[in-house]
Amino acid sequence: MPIYNQIGKTYNTTRKADPRITHMILQQLKLKPSAAILDIGAGTGNYSYELADKGFHVIALEPSEIMRTQGKQYENLTWKEGAAEQIPLRDHSVDGIICTLASHHFHDLSLSFQEMRRVLKENGKIVIFTLDPRLCEEECWLFDYFGPVLDGAYRIHPPVKELSQLLEKQIERPVTMVPFPLPYDLADQFFFTGWRTPELYLDRDFQRGTSPLAKGEEVNQCLEHLQRDLENGYWHEKYQQVIHLNEYECGHFFLVV
C-alpha cells in the first residue's frame, strides 16, 4: 500500500476509466441499475464512478487513504476503508463485485475470494479484470526494455489457470475467462497501454500513475535504455510494425463468476 500512497497524489491524471473496459464490466455483470456493486481495490474510484453514474449503488473499497482522499464522489457512491481479505460488509449484501487491476495486490488470494463469496448474494456476479504476463505476445518489445519490471509481474501475477482454479474453488462456481486484447488508445493508462507508443513510458505523469514504474533504480536504467533507442532510431527500426496495429495481446482478461 505505501506505493499507492505515493502515486495516489497524481493517479487521476492518467488513470481514467476507459469506456470499453466499463462496457465489458457491465456486459459481464448482467445486472440491472439499482443493484449494489462492490468495487474492491477501487483506487480513486474511476470505475466506481462510471457504474454509479449508470444508476448502480456502488461501494468503493480501498485501503489507501491517499487514494480515497483523491477519490471521486457521487450520490450513488459510498467509500469504505478496507482490504479484500477483510471486507467490512455484512454477509450476502451485494449483487455484484468488480475488481480492476487490483487482485495482484491482495496479500491472500484464497482469503480474499472467500470474503467475496461471503458478501455476495446467492446469484450475484463477480468480474475481475487482471492479467497474466505469460500470455503476452512473445515478440512484445516491452520484454526487451523492461525485463526487471516484467520479472516482478511474473512473481505477483499467478498463471491464469492457477488463478481461475483458485477462484472456482473458493466461490464454488464455474469461472469464465474473457480475453481483452488492449486497444492502442486506452484512456486508462496502466503499464501495458503504451505497447504502440513507446514515448509514453518517458512521460512523468504516466510513470507516476503506474506502480511498476514508480520505484527503483532498475526502472531508471530501463527508461534510459528506451530513451537512447528512441533517439537513435533503433526502436523504430526494429519494432515499427506495431505502430500499424489497432490492438495487441498483452495478457489481459476478465474472470467472470
C-alpha positions in Angstrom: 0.0 0.0 0.0 2.8 2.6 0.5 3.4 2.7 -3.2 -0.3 3.7 -3.7 0.0 6.4 -1.0 2.8 7.8 -3.2 1.2 7.5 -6.7 -2.3 8.3 -5.5 -1.5 12.0 -5.4 -1.5 12.2 -9.2 -3.3 9.0 -10.1 -6.3 10.6 -11.8 -4.0 12.4 -14.3 -3.5 9.2 -16.4 -5.8 6.6 -14.8 -9.2 7.4 -16.2 -12.0 4.8 -16.8 -11.9 3.6 -20.3 -15.4 3.1 -21.8 -14.5 -0.2 -23.4 -13.5 -1.7 -20.1 -16.6 -0.2 -18.4 -18.7 -1.8 -21.2 -17.1 -5.2 -20.6 -17.7 -5.0 -16.9 -21.3 -4.1 -17.4 -21.8 -6.7 -20.0 -20.4 -9.5 -17.8 -22.2 -8.3 -14.6 -25.6 -8.6 -16.3 -27.2 -6.7 -13.5 -29.9 -4.0 -13.6 -29.2 -0.5 -12.5 -30.0 0.0 -8.8 -28.1 -3.2 -8.0 -25.5 -3.0 -5.2 -21.9 -3.3 -6.6 -18.7 -3.6 -4.5 -15.5 -2.3 -6.2 -12.6 -3.9 -4.5 -9.3 -2.0 -4.7 -11.2 0.9 -6.2 -8.2 3.2 -6.3 -9.5 6.7 -6.9 -12.9 5.4 -7.9 -12.8 5.9 -11.7 -14.8 2.7 -12.5 -16.8 3.0 -9.3 -18.0 6.4 -10.5 -18.9 5.2 -14.0 -21.1 2.4 -12.6 -22.7 4.8 -10.1 -23.4 7.3 -12.9 -25.3 4.5 -14.6 -27.6 4.0 -11.6 -25.8 1.3 -9.6 -25.3 1.7 -5.9 -21.5 1.3 -5.6 -19.3 0.7 -2.6 -15.7 1.7 -3.3 -13.4 -0.3 -1.1 -9.8 1.0 -0.9 -7.1 0.6 1.7 -5.0 3.7 0.7 -6.0 6.9 2.4 -4.4 9.0 -0.3 -6.4 7.2 -2.9 -9.6 7.6 -1.0 -8.9 11.3 -0.4 -8.4 11.7 -4.2 -11.5 9.6 -4.8 -14.4 10.6 -7.0 -17.7 11.5 -5.4 -21.2 10.7 -6.5 -24.6 10.3 -4.8 -24.7 6.6 -5.6 -21.1 6.0 -4.5 -20.0 5.2 -0.9 -16.4 5.0 0.1 -15.1 2.5 2.6 -11.6 1.8 4.1 -10.6 -1.8 3.9 -9.0 -4.6 2.1 -10.1 -7.7 0.2 -9.0 -10.1 3.0 -11.4 -8.5 5.4 -14.3 -6.8 3.7 -16.3 -4.5 6.1 -19.7 -5.6 4.8 -22.3 -7.9 6.1 -22.9 -11.4 4.6 -24.8 -11.6 1.3 -25.1 -7.8 1.0 -24.1 -7.0 -2.6 -25.4 -8.1 -6.0 -22.1 -7.9 -7.8 -18.3 -7.5 -7.2 -15.8 -5.9 -9.5 -12.0 -5.7 -9.3 -10.0 -3.9 -11.9 -6.2 -4.5 -12.0 -6.0 -4.8 -8.2 -6.2 -8.6 -7.4 -2.4 -8.9 -7.7 -2.0 -6.6 -4.7 -4.1 -8.9 -2.5 -2.0 -10.4 0.3 -4.0 -13.6 0.4 -6.0 -14.6 -2.7 -7.8 -17.5 -1.1 -9.0 -15.5 1.8 -10.0 -12.6 -0.5 -12.0 -14.9 -2.7 -13.7 -16.4 0.4 -14.6 -12.9 1.5 -16.1 -12.2 -1.9 -18.3 -15.2 -1.6 -19.4 -14.2 1.9 -20.6 -10.7 1.0 -22.1 -11.7 -2.4 -25.7 -12.6 -2.7 -26.6 -16.1 -3.8 -26.9 -15.4 -7.5 -24.5 -12.4 -7.6 -21.8 -11.9 -10.2 -18.0 -11.4 -9.8 -16.0 -9.7 -12.6 -12.2 -9.5 -12.1 -10.1 -7.6 -14.7 -6.4 -8.7 -14.4 -3.6 -10.1 -16.5 -1.1 -12.9 -16.8 2.1 -11.6 -18.5 2.8 -15.2 -19.7 0.0 -14.7 -22.2 1.6 -11.6 -23.7 2.8 -11.8 -27.3 6.3 -13.3 -27.2 7.8 -10.7 -29.5 6.4 -7.8 -27.5 9.2 -5.1 -27.3 8.4 -4.4 -23.6 10.2 -7.6 -22.6 13.4 -6.2 -24.2 13.3 -2.9 -22.4 11.5 -3.6 -19.1 12.8 -7.1 -18.2 13.2 -6.4 -14.4 9.7 -4.9 -14.3 8.1 -7.8 -16.0 10.1 -10.3 -13.9 8.3 -8.7 -11.0 5.0 -9.1 -12.8 5.6 -12.8 -13.2 6.0 -13.0 -9.4 2.9 -11.2 -8.4 0.5 -12.4 -11.2 -0.2 -16.1 -10.9 -0.8 -18.1 -14.1 -4.4 -17.7 -15.4 -5.1 -21.4 -14.9 -4.0 -21.3 -11.3 -5.9 -18.1 -10.6 -9.1 -19.4 -12.2 -8.9 -22.7 -10.3 -8.4 -20.9 -7.0 -11.3 -18.6 -7.7 -13.5 -21.5 -8.8 -12.6 -23.5 -5.6 -13.4 -20.7 -3.2 -16.6 -19.4 -5.0 -17.8 -23.0 -5.9 -19.0 -21.9 -9.3 -17.5 -22.2 -12.8 -15.2 -19.4 -13.9 -15.2 -18.0 -17.4 -12.2 -16.2 -18.9 -12.8 -13.4 -21.4 -9.7 -12.2 -23.2 -9.2 -8.5 -23.7 -6.5 -7.5 -26.2 -5.5 -3.9 -25.5 -6.7 -1.2 -27.9 -3.9 1.3 -28.7 -5.8 4.3 -27.3 -6.9 3.3 -23.8 -7.8 6.1 -21.5 -6.8 4.0 -18.5 -3.1 4.2 -18.9 -1.8 1.2 -16.9 1.6 -0.3 -17.7 1.0 -2.2 -20.9 -1.1 0.5 -22.6 1.9 2.1 -24.2 2.6 -1.0 -26.4 2.2 1.2 -29.6 3.5 4.4 -28.2 6.9 3.8 -26.5 7.3 7.6 -25.8 4.6 7.2 -23.3 6.9 5.4 -20.9 9.1 8.5 -20.7 6.2 10.7 -19.6 6.5 11.6 -15.9 2.7 11.6 -15.4 2.5 8.1 -16.9 5.3 6.9 -14.7 3.7 8.3 -11.6 0.4 6.6 -12.3 1.8 3.2 -13.0 3.1 1.3 -9.9 5.8 -0.7 -11.7 7.4 2.5 -13.0 7.1 4.4 -9.7 10.1 2.8 -8.0 13.7 1.6 -8.2 17.0 2.4 -9.9 16.4 -0.6 -12.2 13.4 1.2 -13.7 15.5 4.3 -14.4 18.0 2.1 -16.3 15.2 0.6 -18.3 13.9 4.1 -19.2 17.3 5.3 -20.1 17.8 2.4 -22.5 14.4 3.1 -24.1 15.1 6.8 -24.5 18.5 6.1 -26.2 17.0 3.7 -28.7 14.1 6.1 -29.5 16.6 8.9 -30.1 19.0 6.8 -32.2 16.2 5.3 -34.2 16.9 1.7 -33.2 13.4 1.1 -31.6 11.6 2.2 -34.7 13.9 0.2 -37.0 13.2 -3.0 -35.0 9.6 -2.6 -33.8 7.9 -0.2 -36.2 5.4 -3.0 -37.2 3.4 -2.5 -34.0 2.6 1.1 -34.9 0.2 -0.1 -37.5 -1.8 -2.3 -35.2 -5.1 -1.3 -33.5 -4.9 -3.8 -30.6 -2.3 -6.1 -29.1 -2.4 -9.2 -26.9 -0.7 -8.2 -23.6 -2.2 -11.0 -21.5 -5.2 -9.1 -20.0 -8.6 -10.7 -19.4 -11.7 -10.8 -17.4 -12.5 -13.6 -15.0 -16.3 -13.9 -14.6 -18.1 -16.0 -11.9 
